[in-house]
Amino acid sequence: QTLVPKPDKVYRVASYLKRPPRLLIQALGRQLDHPIKTKSEQKFIYSRLKLLDLQFCLNIHQSLWQSYFDLSYEQHQWPVSVHRSLDYE
């Protein structure tokens, strides 16, 4: 059985996404030197920023667990819980 952590347990929302979306969109528009005027553009960009941030955090989390696995594999040192699960096979 593989345990998959719930995204809300792994993912911590970035501070820039905790602020009002309007401020973020205005700042982004100034940075791009192109105002983001329509509501549909604003919603699209904000929703994609949230998805990209979630993907980034999940990639970091996966990378961390991969490094734990690689280290354990190289040194042949496994947590007790892994030994127990391998004993059942």
C-alpha positions as CSV (number, residue, x, y, z in Angstrom):
1,Q,0.0,0.0,0.0
2,T,1.4,3.4,-1.0
3,L,0.5,6.3,1.0
4,V,0.1,9.5,-1.0
5,P,0.1,12.6,1.1
6,K,-2.8,15.0,0.7
7,P,-1.7,18.2,-1.1
8,D,-2.9,20.4,1.8
9,K,-0.5,18.5,4.1
10,V,2.5,19.0,1.7
11,Y,1.7,22.3,0.1
12,R,2.0,25.6,1.9
13,V,0.6,28.5,-0.1
14,A,3.2,31.0,-1.1
15,S,2.9,34.4,0.6
16,Y,2.4,36.2,-2.6
17,L,-0.8,34.1,-3.2
18,K,-2.2,35.0,0.2
19,R,-2.5,38.7,-0.8
20,P,-5.5,40.0,-2.7
21,P,-5.3,38.8,-6.3
22,R,-5.9,42.3,-7.5
23,L,-2.6,43.5,-6.1
24,L,-0.7,40.6,-7.6
25,I,-2.2,41.1,-11.0
26,Q,-1.4,44.9,-10.9
27,A,2.2,44.2,-9.9
28,L,2.5,41.6,-12.6
29,G,1.1,43.9,-15.2
30,R,3.5,46.6,-14.3
31,Q,6.4,44.2,-14.4
32,L,5.4,43.0,-17.9
33,D,4.7,46.5,-19.0
34,H,1.3,45.3,-20.2
35,P,-1.7,45.9,-18.0
36,I,-3.9,42.9,-17.5
37,K,-7.3,44.4,-17.9
38,T,-10.0,41.8,-18.5
39,K,-11.4,39.7,-15.7
40,S,-10.9,36.6,-17.7
41,E,-7.2,37.3,-18.2
42,Q,-6.9,38.0,-14.5
43,K,-8.6,34.8,-13.5
44,F,-6.6,32.8,-15.9
45,I,-3.3,34.2,-14.8
46,Y,-4.1,33.9,-11.1
47,S,-5.3,30.3,-11.4
48,R,-2.2,29.3,-13.4
49,L,0.0,31.0,-10.8
50,K,-1.6,28.9,-8.1
51,L,-1.1,25.7,-10.2
52,L,2.5,26.5,-10.9
53,D,3.2,27.2,-7.3
54,L,1.5,23.9,-6.3
55,Q,3.6,22.1,-8.9
56,F,6.8,23.7,-7.7
57,C,6.1,22.7,-4.0
58,L,5.2,19.1,-5.0
59,N,8.3,18.8,-7.1
60,I,10.4,20.0,-4.1
61,H,8.6,17.5,-1.9
62,Q,9.2,14.7,-4.4
63,S,12.8,15.6,-4.8
64,L,13.3,15.5,-1.0
65,W,11.8,12.0,-0.7
66,Q,13.8,10.9,-3.7
67,S,17.0,12.0,-2.0
68,Y,16.0,10.1,1.1
69,F,15.5,7.0,-1.0
70,D,18.7,7.4,-2.9
71,L,20.7,7.8,0.3
72,S,19.1,4.8,1.8
73,Y,19.7,2.7,-1.3
74,E,23.3,3.7,-1.5
75,Q,24.0,3.0,2.2
76,H,21.7,0.0,2.6
77,Q,20.1,1.7,5.6
78,W,16.3,1.5,5.6
79,P,13.8,2.7,8.2
80,V,12.3,-0.1,10.3
81,S,8.9,0.5,8.7
82,V,10.4,-0.4,5.3
83,H,12.1,-3.5,6.6
84,R,8.7,-4.6,8.0
85,S,6.9,-4.1,4.7
86,L,9.6,-6.0,2.8
87,D,9.3,-8.9,5.3
88,Y,5.7,-9.5,4.2
89,E,6.6,-9.9,0.5
